[in-house]
Amino acid sequence: MSSGLPARRARTALCAAAVAAALALTGQPSPATAAPAPPVPPGTSVNAAFARAADAHDVPRDLLVAIGYGETRLDDHAGLPSQDHGYGMMHLVSNPERHTLERAARLTGASLADLRQDTGANIRGAAAVLRALADEAGLDAADRDRLGAWYPVAARYGAPGGKAAARLYADAVYEILGEGVRTRVDGGEQVTVAPRTVRPERGTYAGVDTGAGLAAAAEYPSALWNPAYSGNYAAGRSSAVTTVVIHVTQGSYAGSISWFQNPSAQVSAHYVVRSSDGQITQAVREGDTAWHARSANPYSVGVEHEGYVDDPAWFTDAMYRSSAALTRYLTDKYGIPKDRAHIVGHSEVPGNDHTDPGPNWDWAYYMSLVQGDDGATGTPFPTWGTDVSIRQQPTTGSARVASLPGPTSVRVACQVHGGLVEYDGYSNDAWSYLPDHGGYVSNIFIDVDDAWLPGVPTC
């Protein structure tokens, strides 16, 4: 029942006073909140940065945007590196095998720090590298005017290792050009690319097999086969397979496959799932030990998902469904129970310091797909708060049966009036039953304006 207080506003973080009050409800102190990304400087325009960089280096502006969108969805991730040490919207890379970041510094005179953290410098650096690669490929002024002629350049920019991964990368860029782009960057500015038909001039990549022709080598029937470098995993197993570990790549699909083929990576996973359509590539055979989750490596299969932990836009329905079908195949094959004790996130593996798949991963929906319930019981709602308790009964005095680590989505089967909860200036006696977690959560932590959830029946 509503307390008569104003409708609750949407929240993305707790204030200091609320964190202190949370301890009684959540059972643990909240971890420190990450610093927000720096605001876009006044007067800065991402569209202007793309236009200036394109003009300065004679690189098609739409190609620049498509590459950036495919790499990061035009998110600079506050200057933090990707899995293979790429930075900024354009994913300028600095690792032992790839040095597009350092090359951009030499070509533009910008500092490494600016290229990592300043969006305009990052875009200019990428344009300079692309032009240098175009010169090496022999593209003259007339060639550079044809979007299709840039295909081999895009392939070398994004995945310079194996040609199969490079073709996957370039094909994705040209699919983006065909579909167009309409997105908003930090600060609210809209960046667009009009959809168009572009005939890619693949050159030496025309006859490259992306893995489809080697499908028989993949164990999962619909997967492509692009093997990781043999020094990035261990042959054989020391334990039976009992667990599936869910990861997020912190990078692009083709870029991650290429990274597993990089001798300096020292990491790999068995499978990688693409965001746009759920395409799956196998990189390590299930009978071998991929290096993806430290202590869990000997007894688990690692499944990477294209995207970034902090951006839920990568987690498409096509990805969820394709990945869930793969996990269902793995659990059936190895006799693994289809539950959250055996299908876990990277962050849940003992001895790991990673956060993936993070709070934006919809575990309730994913598990419903794995278990074969496409309809899923209950109505989905967003939540807020950190380490929110799920109780056996609708009262704070009841046993804690689970928790929600951070903002996520849950499925509510029904709601009931129970013990009064007072928190963060609000009070409510309504509780929601979460069938995927086997308990109740206070409606205060369901991030909607109504204290009594609309359209949800009484238990």
C-alpha positions in Angstrom: 0.0 0.0 0.0 1.3 3.5 -0.9 2.4 5.7 2.0 1.2 8.8 0.2 4.7 9.9 -0.6 5.4 11.3 -4.1 6.0 8.8 -6.9 9.5 7.3 -6.8 11.9 8.8 -9.3 14.1 6.5 -11.4 17.5 5.9 -9.8 20.9 4.8 -11.1 22.9 5.1 -7.9 22.4 5.5 -4.1 23.2 8.7 -2.3 25.6 8.5 0.6 22.8 8.5 3.2 21.0 5.8 1.4 24.1 3.6 1.3 24.3 3.8 5.0 20.6 2.9 5.4 21.0 0.1 2.9 23.0 -2.2 5.2 20.0 -3.4 7.2 18.1 -4.3 4.1 20.9 -5.6 1.8 23.0 -7.4 4.4 26.4 -6.1 3.0 28.1 -2.8 2.5 27.8 -1.4 -1.0 31.0 -1.4 -3.1 32.3 2.0 -4.1 30.5 3.5 -7.1 32.7 3.9 -10.2 33.5 7.5 -11.1 31.2 8.8 -13.9 32.6 9.4 -17.4 33.9 13.0 -17.8 31.3 15.2 -19.6 31.8 16.2 -23.2 33.6 19.6 -23.2 31.3 22.5 -24.1 31.2 23.1 -27.8 32.6 19.7 -28.7 30.6 17.9 -31.4 31.2 14.3 -32.2 29.7 14.8 -35.7 32.2 17.7 -36.3 35.1 15.5 -35.1 34.1 12.8 -37.6 33.7 15.4 -40.4 37.1 17.1 -39.7 39.0 13.8 -39.4 37.4 12.5 -42.6 38.4 15.7 -44.5 41.9 15.9 -43.1 42.8 12.4 -44.0 40.5 11.8 -47.1 38.7 8.9 -45.4 34.9 8.5 -45.9 33.1 9.9 -43.0 30.5 7.2 -43.0 33.2 4.5 -42.9 34.7 6.1 -39.9 31.4 6.1 -38.1 30.5 2.5 -39.1 33.9 1.3 -37.8 33.4 3.2 -34.5 29.9 1.9 -34.1 30.9 -1.7 -34.8 33.8 -1.4 -32.3 32.1 0.4 -29.4 28.6 1.7 -30.3 30.4 5.1 -30.3 31.1 4.8 -26.5 34.5 5.8 -25.3 34.1 3.9 -22.0 35.7 6.8 -20.1 39.1 5.9 -21.5 39.1 2.4 -20.1 40.7 -0.4 -22.2 38.9 -3.2 -24.0 39.9 -6.9 -23.5 42.7 -6.5 -26.1 43.8 -3.1 -24.9 41.9 -0.9 -27.3 40.9 2.7 -26.4 38.2 5.2 -27.2 35.3 5.2 -29.7 37.6 4.0 -32.5 39.3 1.3 -30.5 42.9 2.3 -31.0 44.9 -0.7 -29.8 48.2 -1.0 -27.9 49.3 -4.6 -27.3 52.4 -6.6 -28.2 51.1 -7.5 -31.6 49.0 -4.4 -32.5 50.0 -0.8 -32.2 47.4 1.3 -33.8 47.4 3.6 -30.8 51.1 4.3 -31.1 50.8 4.6 -34.9 48.1 7.2 -34.5 50.4 9.2 -32.1 53.2 9.2 -34.7 50.9 10.2 -37.5 49.0 13.0 -35.7 51.4 14.2 -33.1 48.8 13.7 -30.4 49.9 12.2 -27.0 49.0 8.7 -26.1 46.9 10.0 -23.2 44.9 12.3 -25.5 44.3 9.5 -28.0 43.0 7.3 -25.2 40.7 9.8 -23.5 39.9 12.6 -25.9 37.2 11.7 -28.4 38.3 14.1 -31.1 41.9 13.0 -30.9 40.8 9.4 -30.9 38.7 9.9 -34.1 41.5 11.8 -35.8 44.0 9.1 -34.9 41.8 6.4 -36.4 41.4 8.3 -39.6 45.1 8.8 -39.9 45.8 5.1 -39.4 43.1 4.2 -41.9 44.6 6.5 -44.5 48.1 5.1 -43.9 46.7 1.6 -44.4 44.9 2.8 -47.6 48.2 4.1 -48.9 49.9 0.8 -48.2 47.1 -0.9 -50.0 47.7 1.3 -53.0 44.4 3.2 -52.9 44.6 6.4 -55.0 42.3 9.4 -54.8 39.7 7.9 -57.0 39.7 4.6 -55.1 39.3 6.5 -51.8 36.1 8.0 -53.1 34.6 4.6 -53.4 33.3 3.2 -50.1 33.6 -0.4 -51.4 37.4 0.0 -52.1 38.0 0.5 -48.3 37.1 -3.1 -47.5 40.6 -4.5 -47.2 41.6 -1.5 -45.2 38.8 -2.0 -42.7 39.8 -5.7 -42.4 43.4 -4.8 -41.6 42.4 -2.1 -39.1 40.1 -4.3 -37.1 41.6 -7.8 -37.2 45.0 -7.9 -38.7 45.8 -11.5 -37.5 43.9 -14.3 -39.2 42.2 -13.5 -42.5 39.0 -15.3 -41.4 38.5 -12.9 -38.4 39.5 -10.0 -40.6 36.8 -10.8 -43.1 34.2 -11.2 -40.3 35.2 -7.8 -39.1 35.0 -6.0 -42.4 31.8 -7.8 -43.4 30.3 -6.4 -40.1 31.4 -2.9 -41.0 29.7 -3.1 -44.4 26.6 -4.6 -42.9 26.4 -1.5 -40.7 26.8 0.8 -43.7 24.0 -1.1 -45.4 21.7 -0.8 -42.4 22.7 2.7 -41.4 23.3 4.1 -38.0 21.1 6.2 -35.7 22.5 6.5 -32.2 23.1 9.1 -29.4 26.5 9.6 -27.8 27.3 10.9 -24.3 25.8 14.3 -24.0 22.8 13.5 -26.2 24.2 14.3 -29.6 22.7 12.2 -32.4 25.1 10.6 -34.9 23.6 9.1 -38.1 24.7 7.3 -41.2 22.0 6.9 -43.9 21.6 3.3 -45.0 23.0 2.5 -48.5 23.9 -0.4 -50.7 27.6 -0.7 -50.9 29.4 -3.4 -53.0 32.5 -4.4 -50.9 35.6 -4.9 -53.0 37.1 -7.7 -51.0 40.2 -8.3 -53.0 42.4 -10.9 -51.4 39.7 -11.5 -48.8 37.1 -12.7 -51.4 38.1 -16.3 -51.2 38.7 -16.3 -47.4 36.6 -18.8 -45.4 35.2 -17.1 -42.3 34.6 -20.5 -40.7 31.3 -21.5 -42.3 33.1 -23.9 -44.6 34.8 -25.4 -41.6 31.6 -25.9 -39.7 32.2 -29.6 -39.5 35.2 -28.9 -37.3 33.0 -27.1 -34.8 31.3 -29.2 -32.2 28.2 -27.1 -31.9 26.3 -27.7 -35.1 25.6 -24.1 -36.1 28.9 -22.6 -35.0 31.7 -21.3 -37.2 35.2 -22.6 -36.5 38.1 -20.1 -36.0 40.6 -21.7 -33.7 42.5 -19.8 -31.1 46.3 -19.8 -31.1 47.6 -23.1 -29.6 49.5 -21.2 -26.9 46.4 -19.5 -25.6 44.8 -22.7 -24.1 45.8 -26.1 -22.7 45.3 -29.3 -24.6 43.0 -31.8 -22.8 41.1 -31.5 -19.5 42.0 -32.4 -15.9 38.4 -32.4 -14.7 34.9 -33.3 -16.0 32.9 -30.5 -17.4 30.3 -29.3 -14.8 29.8 -25.6 -15.4 29.1 -23.1 -18.1 30.7 -19.6 -17.5 29.1 -16.6 -19.1 31.4 -13.7 -20.2 31.2 -10.4 -21.9 34.0 -9.7 -24.4 34.7 -6.0 -23.6 35.2 -5.7 -27.4 33.8 -6.6 -30.7 33.0 -10.1 -32.0 35.6 -10.4 -34.7 38.1 -8.4 -32.6 37.8 -11.0 -29.8 38.2 -13.9 -32.1 41.3 -12.2 -33.5 42.6 -11.6 -29.9 42.3 -15.3 -29.1 44.5 -15.9 -32.2 47.1 -13.4 -31.0 50.1 -15.2 -29.4 50.5 -12.5 -26.8 46.9 -12.8 -25.5 47.2 -15.7 -23.1 43.4 -15.9 -23.0 40.7 -17.7 -24.9 37.1 -19.0 -24.7 35.4 -22.0 -26.2 32.6 -19.9 -27.9 31.9 -16.3 -28.9 28.4 -15.0 -29.6 27.7 -12.0 -31.8 25.3 -9.3 -30.7 23.5 -8.4 -33.9 22.3 -11.8 -34.9 23.6 -14.4 -32.4 26.1 -15.9 -34.8 28.4 -18.3 -32.8 32.1 -19.0 -33.4 34.0 -21.8 -31.7 37.6 -21.0 -30.9 38.6 -23.9 -28.6 37.4 -27.5 -28.6 35.3 -28.4 -25.6 37.7 -31.2 -24.7 40.5 -28.6 -24.3 41.0 -26.2 -21.5 40.4 -22.6 -22.5 41.9 -19.9 -20.4 38.9 -17.8 -19.5 38.0 -18.1 -15.8 41.1 -18.9 -13.7 40.1 -21.5 -11.1 37.1 -22.7 -13.2 39.1 -23.4 -16.4 39.5 -27.1 -15.8 35.8 -27.9 -15.3 34.0 -25.2 -17.4 33.1 -24.2 -20.9 33.5 -20.5 -21.5 31.0 -18.6 -23.6 31.9 -15.0 -24.6 29.2 -12.4 -25.6 30.1 -9.5 -27.8 29.7 -6.1 -26.1 30.6 -4.1 -23.0 29.4 -4.7 -19.4 28.2 -1.1 -19.0 26.1 -0.9 -22.2 22.9 -3.1 -22.2 22.3 -2.3 -25.9 24.7 -5.0 -26.9 22.6 -7.7 -25.2 20.0 -8.3 -27.9 17.2 -10.8 -28.0 19.0 -12.6 -30.8 22.1 -12.9 -28.7 20.2 -14.2 -25.6 18.3 -16.8 -27.6 21.3 -18.0 -29.6 23.5 -18.2 -26.5 20.7 -20.0 -24.5 20.4 -22.6 -27.2 24.2 -23.2 -27.0 24.1 -23.4 -23.2 21.1 -25.8 -23.4 23.2 -28.0 -25.8 26.1 -27.9 -23.4 24.1 -28.8 -20.4 22.4 -31.7 -22.1 25.7 -33.0 -23.6 27.5 -33.0 -20.2 24.6 -33.6 -17.9 24.9 -30.2 -16.3 21.9 -29.0 -14.2 20.2 -26.1 -15.8 20.4 -23.8 -12.8 22.4 -20.8 -11.5 24.7 -23.0 -9.5 26.1 -24.5 -12.7 25.5 -21.7 -15.2 27.4 -18.8 -13.7 28.9 -15.4 -14.6 32.6 -14.8 -14.8 32.3 -12.6 -11.7 30.9 -15.5 -9.7 33.8 -17.8 -10.2 36.0 -18.0 -7.1 39.4 -16.2 -7.4 38.3 -13.9 -10.2 38.3 -10.1 -10.2 36.1 -9.6 -13.3 32.6 -8.0 -13.2 31.1 -9.6 -16.3 28.4 -10.2 -17.4 27.4 -7.4 -15.0 24.1 -6.0 -13.8 22.7 -5.4 -17.3 22.7 -9.1 -18.1 19.1 -10.4 -17.8 19.7 -13.6 -15.9 16.0 -14.3 -15.4 15.2 -14.1 -19.1 18.4 -16.0 -20.0 17.7 -18.9 -17.6 14.1 -19.1 -18.8 15.4 -19.6 -22.3 18.0 -22.2 -21.2 15.3 -24.1 -19.4 13.1 -24.0 -22.4 10.5 -21.6 -21.2 10.4 -19.0 -23.9 7.3 -17.4 -22.4 9.0 -17.1 -18.9 6.7 -16.8 -15.9 6.0 -13.3 -14.7 6.2 -9.7 -16.0 9.7 -8.1 -16.4 10.6 -5.0 -14.4 13.8 -3.1 -13.9 15.4 -2.9 -10.4 17.8 -0.5 -8.7 20.1 -0.7 -5.7 23.1 -2.8 -4.8 23.0 -6.2 -3.0 19.2 -6.1 -2.6 17.9 -8.9 -0.5 15.4 -11.5 -1.7 13.5 -12.9 1.3 11.8 -16.2 1.8 8.6 -14.4 2.9 7.5 -10.8 2.3 9.2 -9.3 5.4 12.6 -8.1 6.3 12.8 -10.6 9.2 12.5 -13.5 6.9 15.5 -15.6 5.7 17.5 -14.1 2.9 17.4 -16.6 0.0 19.2 -14.6 -2.7 20.3 -11.1 -3.7 20.4 -8.8 -6.7 24.0 -7.6 -7.0 23.1 -4.4 -8.8 20.5 -2.9 -11.2 19.1 -5.6 -13.4 15.8 -6.9 -14.7 13.5 -9.4 -12.8 10.3 -11.2 -13.6 7.5 -10.7 -11.1 4.8 -13.4 -10.9 2.6 -11.7 -8.3 2.6 -9.2 -5.4 1.4 -9.1 -1.9 1.1 -6.7 1.1 3.6 -7.8 3.8 6.0 -6.1 6.2 6.5 -2.4 6.0 9.8 -1.3 4.5 11.2 2.2 5.1 14.2 3.2 3.0 15.7 6.2 1.3 12.7 8.4 2.4 10.1 6.1 1.1 7.9 3.5 2.7 5.9 0.6 1.2 4.4 -2.7 2.4 4.2 -4.2 -1.1 6.4 -7.1 -2.1 6.9 -8.9 -5.4 7.4 -12.6 -5.8 10.3 -13.5 -8.1 9.9 -17.1 -9.4 13.4 -17.2 -10.8 14.9 -16.5 -7.4 12.4 -18.3 -5.2 11.6 -15.3 -2.9 10.2 -11.8 -2.4 11.7 -8.4 -2.9 10.4 -5.1 -1.6 8.6 -3.1 -4.3 10.7 -0.1 -3.2 13.5 -1.7 -5.3 11.4 -2.2 -8.4 12.3 0.9 -10.5 8.9 2.1 -11.5 6.8 5.0 -10.3 4.0 3.0 -8.8 4.3 1.5 -5.4 1.8 -1.3 -6.4 3.0 -2.7 -9.7 0.5 -2.1 -12.6 -0.8 -5.3 -14.3 0.6 -7.7 -11.7 -1.9 -9.9 -9.8 -2.1 -10.3 -6.1 -0.4 -13.5 -4.8 
